[in-house]
Structures are given as structure tokens and as C-alpha cells.
Amino acid sequence: MEIRVSSYTAVVDCPHCGCGNSNWVMDPRGAEAECDNCEKKFTVPENASITLT
Ligand SMILES: [Zn+2]
């Protein structure tokens, strides 16, 4: 048995350039990431709000 989640895409805007990053393999909160666009590193706050779109 498996659980498949097909419509969940988390997007976090880079604080440096504003580019949306969506290559998350899990909940991005508390994670350290590197921007796809400017390649600068940033940390997603644990208390970041989630907006469903
Ligand atoms: Zn960036």
C-alpha cells in the first residue's frame, strides 16, 4: 500500500531575488535551501505561514 500526494507543491519565494522555489521533497519549514535562480542560501522559518492556492 502506498500514499500518493499528487497536487501538493510547496513554493517559497527567495528572500534575495524573489524567485519562487518549488523543488521541495518535504515540508520546507525549518529547511535550509539554495535558490534555483540566484543560488544564494536562505532558511525557511519554522513559523512560515502556509497559503493554499
Ligand atoms: Zn534567489
mmCIF file of the protein (N, C-alpha, C, O) and its ligand, coordinates in Angstrom:
data_MODEL
# 
_entry.id   MODEL 
# 
loop_
_entity.id 
_entity.type 
_entity.pdbx_number_of_molecules 
1 polymer     1 
2 non-polymer 1 
# 
_entity_poly.entity_id                      1 
_entity_poly.type                           'polypeptide(L)' 
_entity_poly.nstd_linkage                   no 
_entity_poly.nstd_monomer                   no 
_entity_poly.pdbx_seq_one_letter_code       MEIRVSSYTAVVDCPHCGCGNSNWVMDPRGAEAECDNCEKKFTVPENASITLT 
_entity_poly.pdbx_seq_one_letter_code_can   MEIRVSSYTAVVDCPHCGCGNSNWVMDPRGAEAECDNCEKKFTVPENASITLT 
_entity_poly.pdbx_strand_id                 A 
# 
loop_
_entity_poly_seq.entity_id 
_entity_poly_seq.num 
_entity_poly_seq.mon_id 
_entity_poly_seq.hetero 
1 1  MET n 
1 2  GLU n 
1 3  ILE n 
1 4  ARG n 
1 5  VAL n 
1 6  SER n 
1 7  SER n 
1 8  TYR n 
1 9  THR n 
1 10 ALA n 
1 11 VAL n 
1 12 VAL n 
1 13 ASP n 
1 14 CYS n 
1 15 PRO n 
1 16 HIS n 
1 17 CYS n 
1 18 GLY n 
1 19 CYS n 
1 20 GLY n 
1 21 ASN n 
1 22 SER n 
1 23 ASN n 
1 24 TRP n 
1 25 VAL n 
1 26 MET n 
1 27 ASP n 
1 28 PRO n 
1 29 ARG n 
1 30 GLY n 
1 31 ALA n 
1 32 GLU n 
1 33 ALA n 
1 34 GLU n 
1 35 CYS n 
1 36 ASP n 
1 37 ASN n 
1 38 CYS n 
1 39 GLU n 
1 40 LYS n 
1 41 LYS n 
1 42 PHE n 
1 43 THR n 
1 44 VAL n 
1 45 PRO n 
1 46 GLU n 
1 47 ASN n 
1 48 ALA n 
1 49 SER n 
1 50 ILE n 
1 51 THR n 
1 52 LEU n 
1 53 THR n 
# 
loop_
_struct_asym.id 
_struct_asym.entity_id 
A 1 
B 2 
# 
loop_
_chem_comp.id 
_chem_comp.type 
_chem_comp.mon_nstd_flag 
ALA 'L-peptide linking' y 
ARG 'L-peptide linking' y 
ASN 'L-peptide linking' y 
ASP 'L-peptide linking' y 
CYS 'L-peptide linking' y 
GLU 'L-peptide linking' y 
GLY 'peptide linking'   y 
HIS 'L-peptide linking' y 
ILE 'L-peptide linking' y 
LEU 'L-peptide linking' y 
LYS 'L-peptide linking' y 
MET 'L-peptide linking' y 
PHE 'L-peptide linking' y 
PRO 'L-peptide linking' y 
SER 'L-peptide linking' y 
THR 'L-peptide linking' y 
TRP 'L-peptide linking' y 
TYR 'L-peptide linking' y 
VAL 'L-peptide linking' y 
ZN  non-polymer         . 
# 
_pdbx_entity_nonpoly.entity_id   2 
_pdbx_entity_nonpoly.name        ? 
_pdbx_entity_nonpoly.comp_id     ZN 
# 
_pdbx_nonpoly_scheme.asym_id         B 
_pdbx_nonpoly_scheme.entity_id       2 
_pdbx_nonpoly_scheme.mon_id          ZN 
_pdbx_nonpoly_scheme.ndb_seq_num     1 
_pdbx_nonpoly_scheme.pdb_seq_num     101 
_pdbx_nonpoly_scheme.auth_seq_num    101 
_pdbx_nonpoly_scheme.pdb_mon_id      ZN 
_pdbx_nonpoly_scheme.auth_mon_id     ZN 
_pdbx_nonpoly_scheme.pdb_strand_id   A 
_pdbx_nonpoly_scheme.pdb_ins_code    . 
# 
loop_
_atom_site.group_PDB 
_atom_site.id 
_atom_site.type_symbol 
_atom_site.label_atom_id 
_atom_site.label_alt_id 
_atom_site.label_comp_id 
_atom_site.label_asym_id 
_atom_site.label_entity_id 
_atom_site.label_seq_id 
_atom_site.pdbx_PDB_ins_code 
_atom_site.Cartn_x 
_atom_site.Cartn_y 
_atom_site.Cartn_z 
_atom_site.occupancy 
_atom_site.B_iso_or_equiv 
_atom_site.pdbx_formal_charge 
_atom_site.auth_seq_id 
_atom_site.auth_comp_id 
_atom_site.auth_asym_id 
_atom_site.auth_atom_id 
_atom_site.pdbx_PDB_model_num 
ATOM   1   N  N  . MET A 1 1  ? 0.844  -1.193 0.000   1.00 0.00 ? 1   MET A N  1 
ATOM   2   C  CA . MET A 1 1  ? 0.000  0.000  0.000   1.00 0.00 ? 1   MET A CA 1 
ATOM   3   C  C  . MET A 1 1  ? 0.880  1.244  0.000   1.00 0.00 ? 1   MET A C  1 
ATOM   4   O  O  . MET A 1 1  ? 1.926  1.269  0.648   1.00 0.00 ? 1   MET A O  1 
ATOM   5   N  N  . GLU A 1 2  ? 0.461  2.262  -0.718  1.00 0.00 ? 2   GLU A N  1 
ATOM   6   C  CA . GLU A 1 2  ? 1.227  3.495  -0.763  1.00 0.00 ? 2   GLU A CA 1 
ATOM   7   C  C  . GLU A 1 2  ? 0.315  4.699  -0.628  1.00 0.00 ? 2   GLU A C  1 
ATOM   8   O  O  . GLU A 1 2  ? -0.886 4.625  -0.887  1.00 0.00 ? 2   GLU A O  1 
ATOM   9   N  N  . ILE A 1 3  ? 0.897  5.790  -0.224  1.00 0.00 ? 3   ILE A N  1 
ATOM   10  C  CA . ILE A 1 3  ? 0.167  7.056  -0.174  1.00 0.00 ? 3   ILE A CA 1 
ATOM   11  C  C  . ILE A 1 3  ? 0.745  7.941  -1.256  1.00 0.00 ? 3   ILE A C  1 
ATOM   12  O  O  . ILE A 1 3  ? 1.944  8.216  -1.280  1.00 0.00 ? 3   ILE A O  1 
ATOM   13  N  N  . ARG A 1 4  ? -0.109 8.376  -2.137  1.00 0.00 ? 4   ARG A N  1 
ATOM   14  C  CA . ARG A 1 4  ? 0.370  9.240  -3.211  1.00 0.00 ? 4   ARG A CA 1 
ATOM   15  C  C  . ARG A 1 4  ? -0.235 10.633 -3.055  1.00 0.00 ? 4   ARG A C  1 
ATOM   16  O  O  . ARG A 1 4  ? -1.450 10.782 -2.925  1.00 0.00 ? 4   ARG A O  1 
ATOM   17  N  N  . VAL A 1 5  ? 0.619  11.641 -3.070  1.00 0.00 ? 5   VAL A N  1 
ATOM   18  C  CA . VAL A 1 5  ? 0.160  13.026 -2.999  1.00 0.00 ? 5   VAL A CA 1 
ATOM   19  C  C  . VAL A 1 5  ? 0.508  13.673 -4.330  1.00 0.00 ? 5   VAL A C  1 
ATOM   20  O  O  . VAL A 1 5  ? 1.682  13.875 -4.639  1.00 0.00 ? 5   VAL A O  1 
ATOM   21  N  N  . SER A 1 6  ? -0.490 13.991 -5.102  1.00 0.00 ? 6   SER A N  1 
ATOM   22  C  CA . SER A 1 6  ? -0.220 14.429 -6.462  1.00 0.00 ? 6   SER A CA 1 
ATOM   23  C  C  . SER A 1 6  ? -0.372 15.925 -6.687  1.00 0.00 ? 6   SER A C  1 
ATOM   24  O  O  . SER A 1 6  ? 0.153  16.455 -7.666  1.00 0.00 ? 6   SER A O  1 
ATOM   25  N  N  . SER A 1 7  ? -1.071 16.607 -5.812  1.00 0.00 ? 7   SER A N  1 
ATOM   26  C  CA . SER A 1 7  ? -1.349 18.007 -6.115  1.00 0.00 ? 7   SER A CA 1 
ATOM   27  C  C  . SER A 1 7  ? -0.726 18.956 -5.099  1.00 0.00 ? 7   SER A C  1 
ATOM   28  O  O  . SER A 1 7  ? -1.114 20.122 -5.016  1.00 0.00 ? 7   SER A O  1 
ATOM   29  N  N  . TYR A 1 8  ? 0.230  18.465 -4.333  1.00 0.00 ? 8   TYR A N  1 
ATOM   30  C  CA . TYR A 1 8  ? 0.844  19.307 -3.315  1.00 0.00 ? 8   TYR A CA 1 
ATOM   31  C  C  . TYR A 1 8  ? 2.172  19.839 -3.824  1.00 0.00 ? 8   TYR A C  1 
ATOM   32  O  O  . TYR A 1 8  ? 3.114  19.074 -4.026  1.00 0.00 ? 8   TYR A O  1 
ATOM   33  N  N  . THR A 1 9  ? 2.251  21.134 -4.029  1.00 0.00 ? 9   THR A N  1 
ATOM   34  C  CA . THR A 1 9  ? 3.509  21.746 -4.424  1.00 0.00 ? 9   THR A CA 1 
ATOM   35  C  C  . THR A 1 9  ? 3.776  22.931 -3.511  1.00 0.00 ? 9   THR A C  1 
ATOM   36  O  O  . THR A 1 9  ? 3.005  23.890 -3.492  1.00 0.00 ? 9   THR A O  1 
ATOM   37  N  N  . ALA A 1 10 ? 4.845  22.869 -2.768  1.00 0.00 ? 10  ALA A N  1 
ATOM   38  C  CA . ALA A 1 10 ? 5.203  23.972 -1.887  1.00 0.00 ? 10  ALA A CA 1 
ATOM   39  C  C  . ALA A 1 10 ? 6.119  24.919 -2.654  1.00 0.00 ? 10  ALA A C  1 
ATOM   40  O  O  . ALA A 1 10 ? 7.084  24.492 -3.288  1.00 0.00 ? 10  ALA A O  1 
ATOM   41  N  N  . VAL A 1 11 ? 5.805  26.198 -2.587  1.00 0.00 ? 11  VAL A N  1 
ATOM   42  C  CA . VAL A 1 11 ? 6.632  27.201 -3.246  1.00 0.00 ? 11  VAL A CA 1 
ATOM   43  C  C  . VAL A 1 11 ? 7.070  28.225 -2.205  1.00 0.00 ? 11  VAL A C  1 
ATOM   44  O  O  . VAL A 1 11 ? 6.239  28.758 -1.469  1.00 0.00 ? 11  VAL A O  1 
ATOM   45  N  N  . VAL A 1 12 ? 8.363  28.501 -2.140  1.00 0.00 ? 12  VAL A N  1 
ATOM   46  C  CA . VAL A 1 12 ? 8.891  29.504 -1.225  1.00 0.00 ? 12  VAL A CA 1 
ATOM   47  C  C  . VAL A 1 12 ? 9.642  30.539 -2.048  1.00 0.00 ? 12  VAL A C  1 
ATOM   48  O  O  . VAL A 1 12 ? 10.516 30.208 -2.849  1.00 0.00 ? 12  VAL A O  1 
ATOM   49  N  N  . ASP A 1 13 ? 9.282  31.801 -1.832  1.00 0.00 ? 13  ASP A N  1 
ATOM   50  C  CA . ASP A 1 13 ? 9.969  32.869 -2.553  1.00 0.00 ? 13  ASP A CA 1 
ATOM   51  C  C  . ASP A 1 13 ? 11.315 33.172 -1.912  1.00 0.00 ? 13  ASP A C  1 
ATOM   52  O  O  . ASP A 1 13 ? 11.406 33.356 -0.698  1.00 0.00 ? 13  ASP A O  1 
ATOM   53  N  N  . CYS A 1 14 ? 12.339 33.220 -2.717  1.00 0.00 ? 14  CYS A N  1 
ATOM   54  C  CA . CYS A 1 14 ? 13.681 33.543 -2.240  1.00 0.00 ? 14  CYS A CA 1 
ATOM   55  C  C  . CYS A 1 14 ? 13.703 34.955 -1.656  1.00 0.00 ? 14  CYS A C  1 
ATOM   56  O  O  . CYS A 1 14 ? 13.216 35.889 -2.292  1.00 0.00 ? 14  CYS A O  1 
ATOM   57  N  N  . PRO A 1 15 ? 14.264 35.125 -0.447  1.00 0.00 ? 15  PRO A N  1 
ATOM   58  C  CA . PRO A 1 15 ? 14.316 36.466 0.155   1.00 0.00 ? 15  PRO A CA 1 
ATOM   59  C  C  . PRO A 1 15 ? 15.319 37.381 -0.542  1.00 0.00 ? 15  PRO A C  1 
ATOM   60  O  O  . PRO A 1 15 ? 15.302 38.591 -0.320  1.00 0.00 ? 15  PRO A O  1 
ATOM   61  N  N  . HIS A 1 16 ? 16.172 36.835 -1.362  1.00 0.00 ? 16  HIS A N  1 
ATOM   62  C  CA . HIS A 1 16 ? 17.189 37.630 -2.032  1.00 0.00 ? 16  HIS A CA 1 
ATOM   63  C  C  . HIS A 1 16 ? 16.696 38.191 -3.358  1.00 0.00 ? 16  HIS A C  1 
ATOM   64  O  O  . HIS A 1 16 ? 16.841 39.385 -3.622  1.00 0.00 ? 16  HIS A O  1 
ATOM   65  N  N  . CYS A 1 17 ? 16.121 37.344 -4.185  1.00 0.00 ? 17  CYS A N  1 
ATOM   66  C  CA . CYS A 1 17 ? 15.736 37.783 -5.529  1.00 0.00 ? 17  CYS A CA 1 
ATOM   67  C  C  . CYS A 1 17 ? 14.236 37.682 -5.775  1.00 0.00 ? 17  CYS A C  1 
ATOM   68  O  O  . CYS A 1 17 ? 13.742 38.184 -6.785  1.00 0.00 ? 17  CYS A O  1 
ATOM   69  N  N  . GLY A 1 18 ? 13.495 37.033 -4.856  1.00 0.00 ? 18  GLY A N  1 
ATOM   70  C  CA . GLY A 1 18 ? 12.048 36.948 -5.013  1.00 0.00 ? 18  GLY A CA 1 
ATOM   71  C  C  . GLY A 1 18 ? 11.585 35.825 -5.912  1.00 0.00 ? 18  GLY A C  1 
ATOM   72  O  O  . GLY A 1 18 ? 10.385 35.660 -6.132  1.00 0.00 ? 18  GLY A O  1 
ATOM   73  N  N  . CYS A 1 19 ? 12.521 35.051 -6.436  1.00 0.00 ? 19  CYS A N  1 
ATOM   74  C  CA . CYS A 1 19 ? 12.171 33.947 -7.318  1.00 0.00 ? 19  CYS A CA 1 
ATOM   75  C  C  . CYS A 1 19 ? 11.503 32.821 -6.518  1.00 0.00 ? 19  CYS A C  1 
ATOM   76  O  O  . CYS A 1 19 ? 11.940 32.511 -5.410  1.00 0.00 ? 19  CYS A O  1 
ATOM   77  N  N  . GLY A 1 20 ? 10.462 32.217 -7.062  1.00 0.00 ? 20  GLY A N  1 
ATOM   78  C  CA . GLY A 1 20 ? 9.786  31.123 -6.381  1.00 0.00 ? 20  GLY A CA 1 
ATOM   79  C  C  . GLY A 1 20 ? 10.543 29.816 -6.529  1.00 0.00 ? 20  GLY A C  1 
ATOM   80  O  O  . GLY A 1 20 ? 10.881 29.402 -7.638  1.00 0.00 ? 20  GLY A O  1 
ATOM   81  N  N  . ASN A 1 21 ? 10.806 29.165 -5.393  1.00 0.00 ? 21  ASN A N  1 
ATOM   82  C  CA . ASN A 1 21 ? 11.492 27.869 -5.414  1.00 0.00 ? 21  ASN A CA 1 
ATOM   83  C  C  . ASN A 1 21 ? 10.502 26.771 -5.053  1.00 0.00 ? 21  ASN A C  1 
ATOM   84  O  O  . ASN A 1 21 ? 9.812  26.875 -4.039  1.00 0.00 ? 21  ASN A O  1 
ATOM   85  N  N  . SER A 1 22 ? 10.422 25.740 -5.849  1.00 0.00 ? 22  SER A N  1 
ATOM   86  C  CA . SER A 1 22 ? 9.393  24.726 -5.625  1.00 0.00 ? 22  SER A CA 1 
ATOM   87  C  C  . SER A 1 22 ? 9.945  23.309 -5.548  1.00 0.00 ? 22  SER A C  1 
ATOM   88  O  O  . SER A 1 22 ? 9.166  22.355 -5.520  1.00 0.00 ? 22  SER A O  1 
ATOM   89  N  N  . ASN A 1 23 ? 11.242 23.145 -5.513  1.00 0.00 ? 23  ASN A N  1 
ATOM   90  C  CA . ASN A 1 23 ? 11.800 21.785 -5.524  1.00 0.00 ? 23  ASN A CA 1 
ATOM   91  C  C  . ASN A 1 23 ? 11.954 21.208 -4.121  1.00 0.00 ? 23  ASN A C  1 
ATOM   92  O  O  . ASN A 1 23 ? 13.053 20.835 -3.708  1.00 0.00 ? 23  ASN A O  1 
ATOM   93  N  N  . TRP A 1 24 ? 10.852 21.140 -3.401  1.00 0.00 ? 24  TRP A N  1 
ATOM   94  C  CA . TRP A 1 24 ? 10.900 20.619 -2.040  1.00 0.00 ? 24  TRP A CA 1 
ATOM   95  C  C  . TRP A 1 24 ? 10.493 19.157 -2.032  1.00 0.00 ? 24  TRP A C  1 
ATOM   96  O  O  . TRP A 1 24 ? 9.542  18.759 -2.705  1.00 0.00 ? 24  TRP A O  1 
ATOM   97  N  N  . VAL A 1 25 ? 11.217 18.375 -1.271  1.00 0.00 ? 25  VAL A N  1 
ATOM   98  C  CA . VAL A 1 25 ? 10.850 16.969 -1.164  1.00 0.00 ? 25  VAL A CA 1 
ATOM   99  C  C  . VAL A 1 25 ? 9.999  16.727 0.074   1.00 0.00 ? 25  VAL A C  1 
ATOM   100 O  O  . VAL A 1 25 ? 9.455  15.638 0.261   1.00 0.00 ? 25  VAL A O  1 
ATOM   101 N  N  . MET A 1 26 ? 9.885  17.757 0.926   1.00 0.00 ? 26  MET A N  1 
ATOM   102 C  CA . MET A 1 26 ? 9.090  17.623 2.146   1.00 0.00 ? 26  MET A CA 1 
ATOM   103 C  C  . MET A 1 26 ? 8.630  19.009 2.562   1.00 0.00 ? 26  MET A C  1 
ATOM   104 O  O  . MET A 1 26 ? 8.831  19.989 1.844   1.00 0.00 ? 26  MET A O  1 
ATOM   105 N  N  . ASP A 1 27 ? 8.013  19.074 3.724   1.00 0.00 ? 27  ASP A N  1 
ATOM   106 C  CA . ASP A 1 27 ? 7.616  20.368 4.264   1.00 0.00 ? 27  ASP A CA 1 
ATOM   107 C  C  . ASP A 1 27 ? 8.845  21.257 4.393   1.00 0.00 ? 27  ASP A C  1 
ATOM   108 O  O  . ASP A 1 27 ? 9.786  20.899 5.101   1.00 0.00 ? 27  ASP A O  1 
ATOM   109 N  N  . PRO A 1 28 ? 8.859  22.414 3.723   1.00 0.00 ? 28  PRO A N  1 
ATOM   110 C  CA . PRO A 1 28 ? 10.078 23.238 3.699   1.00 0.00 ? 28  PRO A CA 1 
ATOM   111 C  C  . PRO A 1 28 ? 10.360 24.004 4.981   1.00 0.00 ? 28  PRO A C  1 
ATOM   112 O  O  . PRO A 1 28 ? 11.435 24.587 5.118   1.00 0.00 ? 28  PRO A O  1 
ATOM   113 N  N  . ARG A 1 29 ? 9.416  24.020 5.930   1.00 0.00 ? 29  ARG A N  1 
ATOM   114 C  CA . ARG A 1 29 ? 9.627  24.817 7.132   1.00 0.00 ? 29  ARG A CA 1 
ATOM   115 C  C  . ARG A 1 29 ? 10.831 24.319 7.931   1.00 0.00 ? 29  ARG A C  1 
ATOM   116 O  O  . ARG A 1 29 ? 10.947 23.130 8.225   1.00 0.00 ? 29  ARG A O  1 
ATOM   117 N  N  . GLY A 1 30 ? 11.710 25.233 8.271   1.00 0.00 ? 30  GLY A N  1 
ATOM   118 C  CA . GLY A 1 30 ? 12.905 24.894 9.034   1.00 0.00 ? 30  GLY A CA 1 
ATOM   119 C  C  . GLY A 1 30 ? 14.053 24.399 8.169   1.00 0.00 ? 30  GLY A C  1 
ATOM   120 O  O  . GLY A 1 30 ? 15.134 24.102 8.678   1.00 0.00 ? 30  GLY A O  1 
ATOM   121 N  N  . ALA A 1 31 ? 13.825 24.311 6.872   1.00 0.00 ? 31  ALA A N  1 
ATOM   122 C  CA . ALA A 1 31 ? 14.856 23.786 5.982   1.00 0.00 ? 31  ALA A CA 1 
ATOM   123 C  C  . ALA A 1 31 ? 15.775 24.895 5.484   1.00 0.00 ? 31  ALA A C  1 
ATOM   124 O  O  . ALA A 1 31 ? 15.383 26.057 5.381   1.00 0.00 ? 31  ALA A O  1 
ATOM   125 N  N  . GLU A 1 32 ? 16.993 24.504 5.184   1.00 0.00 ? 32  GLU A N  1 
ATOM   126 C  CA . GLU A 1 32 ? 17.917 25.431 4.558   1.00 0.00 ? 32  GLU A CA 1 
ATOM   127 C  C  . GLU A 1 32 ? 17.911 25.132 3.071   1.00 0.00 ? 32  GLU A C  1 
ATOM   128 O  O  . GLU A 1 32 ? 17.985 23.973 2.662   1.00 0.00 ? 32  GLU A O  1 
ATOM   129 N  N  . ALA A 1 33 ? 17.824 26.164 2.275   1.00 0.00 ? 33  ALA A N  1 
ATOM   130 C  CA . ALA A 1 33 ? 17.683 25.951 0.841   1.00 0.00 ? 33  ALA A CA 1 
ATOM   131 C  C  . ALA A 1 33 ? 18.623 26.851 0.059   1.00 0.00 ? 33  ALA A C  1 
ATOM   132 O  O  . ALA A 1 33 ? 19.133 27.849 0.568   1.00 0.00 ? 33  ALA A O  1 
ATOM   133 N  N  . GLU A 1 34 ? 18.832 26.475 -1.171  1.00 0.00 ? 34  GLU A N  1 
ATOM   134 C  CA . GLU A 1 34 ? 19.609 27.304 -2.079  1.00 0.00 ? 34  GLU A CA 1 
ATOM   135 C  C  . GLU A 1 34 ? 18.702 27.690 -3.227  1.00 0.00 ? 34  GLU A C  1 
ATOM   136 O  O  . GLU A 1 34 ? 18.051 26.840 -3.833  1.00 0.00 ? 34  GLU A O  1 
ATOM   137 N  N  . CYS A 1 35 ? 18.664 28.967 -3.519  1.00 0.00 ? 35  CYS A N  1 
ATOM   138 C  CA . CYS A 1 35 ? 17.751 29.461 -4.545  1.00 0.00 ? 35  CYS A CA 1 
ATOM   139 C  C  . CYS A 1 35 ? 18.120 28.914 -5.926  1.00 0.00 ? 35  CYS A C  1 
ATOM   140 O  O  . CYS A 1 35 ? 19.292 28.885 -6.303  1.00 0.00 ? 35  CYS A O  1 
ATOM   141 N  N  . ASP A 1 36 ? 17.113 28.487 -6.661  1.00 0.00 ? 36  ASP A N  1 
ATOM   142 C  CA . ASP A 1 36 ? 17.344 27.984 -8.016  1.00 0.00 ? 36  ASP A CA 1 
ATOM   143 C  C  . ASP A 1 36 ? 17.834 29.082 -8.949  1.00 0.00 ? 36  ASP A C  1 
ATOM   144 O  O  . ASP A 1 36 ? 18.545 28.822 -9.919  1.00 0.00 ? 36  ASP A O  1 
ATOM   145 N  N  . ASN A 1 37 ? 17.446 30.290 -8.643  1.00 0.00 ? 37  ASN A N  1 
ATOM   146 C  CA . ASN A 1 37 ? 17.722 31.395 -9.548  1.00 0.00 ? 37  ASN A CA 1 
ATOM   147 C  C  . ASN A 1 37 ? 19.053 32.105 -9.236  1.00 0.00 ? 37  ASN A C  1 
ATOM   148 O  O  . ASN A 1 37 ? 19.921 32.205 -10.103 1.00 0.00 ? 37  ASN A O  1 
ATOM   149 N  N  . CYS A 1 38 ? 19.208 32.597 -7.992  1.00 0.00 ? 38  CYS A N  1 
ATOM   150 C  CA . CYS A 1 38 ? 20.413 33.370 -7.667  1.00 0.00 ? 38  CYS A CA 1 
ATOM   151 C  C  . CYS A 1 38 ? 21.450 32.532 -6.920  1.00 0.00 ? 38  CYS A C  1 
ATOM   152 O  O  . CYS A 1 38 ? 22.570 32.993 -6.701  1.00 0.00 ? 38  CYS A O  1 
ATOM   153 N  N  . GLU A 1 39 ? 21.092 31.310 -6.526  1.00 0.00 ? 39  GLU A N  1 
ATOM   154 C  CA . GLU A 1 39 ? 21.997 30.364 -5.869  1.00 0.00 ? 39  GLU A CA 1 
ATOM   155 C  C  . GLU A 1 39 ? 22.494 30.847 -4.516  1.00 0.00 ? 39  GLU A C  1 
ATOM   156 O  O  . GLU A 1 39 ? 23.518 30.375 -4.020  1.00 0.00 ? 39  GLU A O  1 
ATOM   157 N  N  . LYS A 1 40 ? 21.767 31.790 -3.919  1.00 0.00 ? 40  LYS A N  1 
ATOM   158 C  CA . LYS A 1 40 ? 22.082 32.191 -2.556  1.00 0.00 ? 40  LYS A CA 1 
ATOM   159 C  C  . LYS A 1 40 ? 21.324 31.296 -1.594  1.00 0.00 ? 40  LYS A C  1 
ATOM   160 O  O  . LYS A 1 40 ? 20.245 30.799 -1.916  1.00 0.00 ? 40  LYS A O  1 
ATOM   161 N  N  . LYS A 1 41 ? 21.890 31.091 -0.410  1.00 0.00 ? 41  LYS A N  1 
ATOM   162 C  CA . LYS A 1 41 ? 21.248 30.221 0.565   1.00 0.00 ? 41  LYS A CA 1 
ATOM   163 C  C  . LYS A 1 41 ? 20.323 31.020 1.477   1.00 0.00 ? 41  LYS A C  1 
ATOM   164 O  O  . LYS A 1 41 ? 20.585 32.180 1.794   1.00 0.00 ? 41  LYS A O  1 
ATOM   165 N  N  . PHE A 1 42 ? 19.244 30.377 1.887   1.00 0.00 ? 42  PHE A N  1 
ATOM   166 C  CA . PHE A 1 42 ? 18.347 31.003 2.850   1.00 0.00 ? 42  PHE A CA 1 
ATOM   167 C  C  . PHE A 1 42 ? 17.688 29.905 3.659   1.00 0.00 ? 42  PHE A C  1 
ATOM   168 O  O  . PHE A 1 42 ? 17.663 28.742 3.257   1.00 0.00 ? 42  PHE A O  1 
ATOM   169 N  N  . THR A 1 43 ? 17.148 30.299 4.818   1.00 0.00 ? 43  THR A N  1 
ATOM   170 C  CA . THR A 1 43 ? 16.481 29.340 5.700   1.00 0.00 ? 43  THR A CA 1 
ATOM   171 C  C  . THR A 1 43 ? 15.001 29.689 5.766   1.00 0.00 ? 43  THR A C  1 
ATOM   172 O  O  . THR A 1 43 ? 14.629 30.853 5.917   1.00 0.00 ? 43  THR A O  1 
ATOM   173 N  N  . VAL A 1 44 ? 14.177 28.681 5.652   1.00 0.00 ? 44  VAL A N  1 
ATOM   174 C  CA . VAL A 1 44 ? 12.731 28.889 5.739   1.00 0.00 ? 44  VAL A CA 1 
ATOM   175 C  C  . VAL A 1 44 ? 12.352 28.858 7.214   1.00 0.00 ? 44  VAL A C  1 
ATOM   176 O  O  . VAL A 1 44 ? 12.632 27.872 7.896   1.00 0.00 ? 44  VAL A O  1 
ATOM   177 N  N  . PRO A 1 45 ? 11.717 29.922 7.725   1.00 0.00 ? 45  PRO A N  1 
ATOM   178 C  CA . PRO A 1 45 ? 11.364 29.959 9.153   1.00 0.00 ? 45  PRO A CA 1 
ATOM   179 C  C  . PRO A 1 45 ? 10.413 28.835 9.539   1.00 0.00 ? 45  PRO A C  1 
ATOM   180 O  O  . PRO A 1 45 ? 9.547  28.435 8.761   1.00 0.00 ? 45  PRO A O  1 
ATOM   181 N  N  . GLU A 1 46 ? 10.595 28.333 10.761  1.00 0.00 ? 46  GLU A N  1 
ATOM   182 C  CA . GLU A 1 46 ? 9.706  27.272 11.279  1.00 0.00 ? 46  GLU A CA 1 
ATOM   183 C  C  . GLU A 1 46 ? 8.259  27.742 11.314  1.00 0.00 ? 46  GLU A C  1 
ATOM   184 O  O  . GLU A 1 46 ? 7.330  26.953 11.138  1.00 0.00 ? 46  GLU A O  1 
ATOM   185 N  N  . ASN A 1 47 ? 8.083  29.039 11.543  1.00 0.00 ? 47  ASN A N  1 
ATOM   186 C  CA . ASN A 1 47 ? 6.717  29.563 11.694  1.00 0.00 ? 47  ASN A CA 1 
ATOM   187 C  C  . ASN A 1 47 ? 6.205  30.182 10.402  1.00 0.00 ? 47  ASN A C  1 
ATOM   188 O  O  . ASN A 1 47 ? 5.256  30.966 10.430  1.00 0.00 ? 47  ASN A O  1 
ATOM   189 N  N  . ALA A 1 48 ? 6.814  29.846 9.274   1.00 0.00 ? 48  ALA A N  1 
ATOM   190 C  CA . ALA A 1 48 ? 6.338  30.373 7.998   1.00 0.00 ? 48  ALA A CA 1 
ATOM   191 C  C  . ALA A 1 48 ? 4.894  29.957 7.776   1.00 0.00 ? 48  ALA A C  1 
ATOM   192 O  O  . ALA A 1 48 ? 4.516  28.816 8.045   1.00 0.00 ? 48  ALA A O  1 
ATOM   193 N  N  . SER A 1 49 ? 4.102  30.876 7.289   1.00 0.00 ? 49  SER A N  1 
ATOM   194 C  CA . SER A 1 49 ? 2.703  30.556 7.067   1.00 0.00 ? 49  SER A CA 1 
ATOM   195 C  C  . SER A 1 49 ? 2.527  29.789 5.763   1.00 0.00 ? 49  SER A C  1 
ATOM   196 O  O  . SER A 1 49 ? 3.316  29.935 4.829   1.00 0.00 ? 49  SER A O  1 
ATOM   197 N  N  . ILE A 1 50 ? 1.497  28.984 5.715   1.00 0.00 ? 50  ILE A N  1 
ATOM   198 C  CA . ILE A 1 50 ? 1.200  28.222 4.512   1.00 0.00 ? 50  ILE A CA 1 
ATOM   199 C  C  . ILE A 1 50 ? -0.048 28.800 3.870   1.00 0.00 ? 50  ILE A C  1 
ATOM   200 O  O  . ILE A 1 50 ? -1.083 28.935 4.523   1.00 0.00 ? 50  ILE A O  1 
ATOM   201 N  N  . THR A 1 51 ? 0.047  29.137 2.607   1.00 0.00 ? 51  THR A N  1 
ATOM   202 C  CA . THR A 1 51 ? -1.090 29.665 1.868   1.00 0.00 ? 51  THR A CA 1 
ATOM   203 C  C  . THR A 1 51 ? -1.507 28.641 0.822   1.00 0.00 ? 51  THR A C  1 
ATOM   204 O  O  . THR A 1 51 ? -0.701 28.233 -0.014  1.00 0.00 ? 51  THR A O  1 
ATOM   205 N  N  . LEU A 1 52 ? -2.734 28.239 0.871   1.00 0.00 ? 52  LEU A N  1 
ATOM   206 C  CA . LEU A 1 52 ? -3.230 27.299 -0.125  1.00 0.00 ? 52  LEU A CA 1 
ATOM   207 C  C  . LEU A 1 52 ? -3.739 28.070 -1.328  1.00 0.00 ? 52  LEU A C  1 
ATOM   208 O  O  . LEU A 1 52 ? -4.562 28.976 -1.201  1.00 0.00 ? 52  LEU A O  1 
ATOM   209 N  N  . THR A 1 53 ? -3.241 27.700 -2.489  1.00 0.00 ? 53  THR A N  1 
ATOM   210 C  CA . THR A 1 53 ? -3.636 28.430 -3.692  1.00 0.00 ? 53  THR A CA 1 
ATOM   211 C  C  . THR A 1 53 ? -4.401 27.521 -4.634  1.00 0.00 ? 53  THR A C  1 
ATOM   212 O  O  . THR A 1 53 ? -4.819 27.956 -5.707  1.00 0.00 ? 53  THR A O  1 
HETATM 213 ZN ZN . ZN  B 2 .  ? 17.135 33.919 -5.228  1.00 0.00 2 101 ZN  A ZN 1 
# 
